[in-house]
């Protein structure tokens, strides 16, 4: 079993990797939850989501604008500039705080729920590990020719594995040739018995 724990602000994400499936658990200000997912079901498409304190950022911009207005008015009316930069300073601190406290996620949306991977030092390692195990599980489940299936299903299966970048074009052609040979031999056997 392998475990990754990600923490940022009030967010805690735990990835527990078992042999055949993984568990994604999260805790944040709004609550907590978890989901189990087969590696084979881990989606390949992702999106980026950013969580930040927009109120703090907007207030910061407002205070900066107020400070600029005060300095401009003081210059226009030839008044003292002493202490006029106070709101610019406070506003800049708020904007900086909002920027540095934001949390960026890579989001993978699946049928069983969304997987949020925080963009931190473990981000790439978590995704690489999930993708490696996904490839391994898909190969284990679908990588060999299944004599129970009809030929067309087997051809589609191997083409799908190629599309998913689980097997190469050459491997796809080899597997399809194997399936065709197996079906051809199975069709010839009854005829041979009759002779």
C-alpha positions in Angstrom: 0.0 0.0 0.0 1.2 3.5 -0.9 -0.1 6.8 0.6 0.2 10.4 -0.5 -1.0 13.3 1.8 -1.4 16.8 0.4 -2.1 19.8 2.6 -2.7 23.4 1.6 -4.6 25.9 3.7 -7.6 24.1 5.2 -7.5 21.4 2.5 -6.2 17.9 3.1 -6.3 15.3 0.3 -5.2 11.7 1.0 -4.5 9.2 -1.8 -4.3 5.6 -0.6 -3.1 3.3 -3.3 -4.1 -0.4 -2.9 -3.2 -3.3 -5.3 -6.4 -3.1 -7.4 -8.0 0.3 -6.5 -7.3 3.6 -4.8 -9.1 5.7 -2.3 -9.3 9.5 -2.6 -10.3 11.3 0.7 -10.6 15.0 1.2 -11.2 17.4 4.1 -11.9 21.1 3.7 -13.9 24.0 5.1 -17.1 22.6 3.5 -16.8 19.1 4.8 -15.2 15.8 4.0 -15.7 12.7 1.9 -14.0 9.9 0.0 -14.3 7.6 -3.0 -12.9 4.3 -4.1 -11.9 3.9 -7.7 -10.4 1.2 -9.9 -7.2 2.4 -11.6 -8.7 1.5 -14.9 -11.4 4.1 -14.3 -9.0 7.0 -13.7 -9.8 9.5 -16.4 -7.2 10.8 -18.8 -8.8 14.2 -19.4 -8.3 16.9 -16.8 -9.1 20.5 -16.1 -7.5 23.2 -13.8 -9.5 24.7 -10.9 -8.3 27.6 -8.8 -9.6 28.3 -5.3 -8.8 31.8 -4.0 -10.2 34.4 -1.7 -11.8 36.7 -4.3 -13.3 39.0 -1.6 -9.8 39.8 -0.2 -8.4 40.3 -3.6 -11.2 42.7 -4.6 -10.9 44.7 -1.4 -7.2 44.9 -2.0 -7.7 46.4 -5.4 -10.3 48.8 -4.0 -7.9 50.1 -1.4 -5.1 50.4 -3.9 -7.4 52.5 -6.1 -8.4 54.6 -3.1 -4.7 55.2 -2.3 -3.9 56.2 -5.9 -6.8 58.6 -5.8 -5.7 60.1 -2.5 -2.1 60.6 -3.8 -3.4 62.1 -7.1 -5.7 64.4 -5.3 -2.9 65.5 -2.9 -0.6 66.3 -5.9 -3.4 68.1 -7.7 -4.3 70.2 -4.6 -0.6 70.6 -3.7 -1.2 69.1 -0.3 1.4 67.1 1.7 1.9 63.5 0.5 2.8 62.3 4.0 0.8 59.2 4.9 -1.0 59.1 1.6 0.4 55.7 0.6 -1.2 53.9 3.5 -4.1 52.5 1.5 -1.8 51.4 -1.4 0.3 49.5 1.1 -2.7 47.8 2.9 -4.3 47.0 -0.5 -1.1 45.5 -1.9 -0.8 43.3 1.2 -4.4 42.0 0.7 -3.8 41.3 -3.0 -0.5 39.5 -2.2 -2.2 37.4 0.5 -5.0 36.5 -1.8 -2.5 35.4 -4.5 -0.2 33.4 -2.3 -3.1 31.7 -0.4 -4.8 30.4 -3.6 -5.0 26.7 -4.2 -4.6 25.3 -7.7 -5.9 21.8 -8.5 -5.8 19.4 -11.5 -9.3 17.9 -11.6 -10.1 14.5 -13.1 -13.9 14.0 -13.5 -15.1 10.4 -13.3 -18.4 8.7 -13.0 -17.8 7.9 -9.3 -16.8 11.5 -8.5 -14.1 14.0 -9.2 -10.4 13.6 -8.1 -8.7 16.8 -7.1 -4.9 16.7 -7.1 -3.4 19.8 -5.4 -0.6 21.3 -7.5 2.3 20.9 -5.1 5.6 19.0 -5.0 3.7 15.6 -5.0 1.3 16.5 -7.8 3.3 14.9 -10.7 4.3 11.8 -8.7 0.6 11.1 -7.7 -0.7 11.4 -11.3 2.3 9.3 -12.7 1.6 6.6 -10.2 -2.1 6.5 -10.9 -1.5 6.4 -14.7 1.2 3.6 -14.3 -1.3 1.5 -12.2 -4.1 2.3 -14.7 -2.0 1.0 -17.6 -1.1 -2.2 -15.6 -4.7 -2.9 -14.6 -6.1 -2.4 -18.2 -3.4 -4.7 -19.5 -4.3 -7.3 -16.9 -8.0 -7.0 -17.7 -8.0 -6.6 -21.4 -4.4 -7.2 -22.7 -4.8 -10.8 -23.8 -6.9 -12.3 -26.6 -10.1 -13.7 -25.1 -11.3 -16.7 -27.1 -14.8 -16.3 -25.7 -15.3 -13.0 -27.5 -16.2 -12.6 -31.2 -13.4 -11.4 -33.5 -14.9 -7.9 -34.0 -15.1 -7.3 -30.2 -11.5 -8.3 -29.8 -10.4 -6.0 -32.7 -12.3 -3.1 -31.2 -10.8 -3.8 -27.7 -7.2 -3.7 -28.9 -7.9 -0.6 -31.0 -9.4 1.1 -27.9 -6.3 0.1 -25.8 -4.1 1.7 -28.5 -6.2 4.9 -28.4 -5.8 4.9 -24.6 -2.0 4.7 -25.1 -1.9 1.4 -23.2 -0.4 -0.5 -26.1 1.6 0.6 -29.2 0.4 0.4 -32.8 2.7 -2.6 -33.4 1.3 -4.4 -30.3 -2.3 -3.7 -31.5 -1.5 -5.3 -34.9 0.1 -8.4 -33.2 -2.9 -8.9 -30.9 -5.4 -8.6 -33.7 -3.3 -11.1 -35.8 -3.4 -13.5 -32.8 -7.2 -13.1 -32.4 -7.7 -13.7 -36.2 -5.4 -16.8 -36.1 -7.3 -18.2 -33.1 -10.7 -17.7 -34.7 -9.5 -19.2 -38.0 -8.1 -22.3 -36.2 -11.4 -22.6 -34.2 -13.4 -22.5 -37.4 -11.3 -25.1 -39.2 -11.4 -27.7 -36.4 -15.0 -28.9 -37.0 -14.2 -29.4 -40.8 -11.1 -31.4 -39.9 -13.2 -33.7 -37.7 -15.6 -34.5 -40.6 -12.7 -35.7 -42.9 
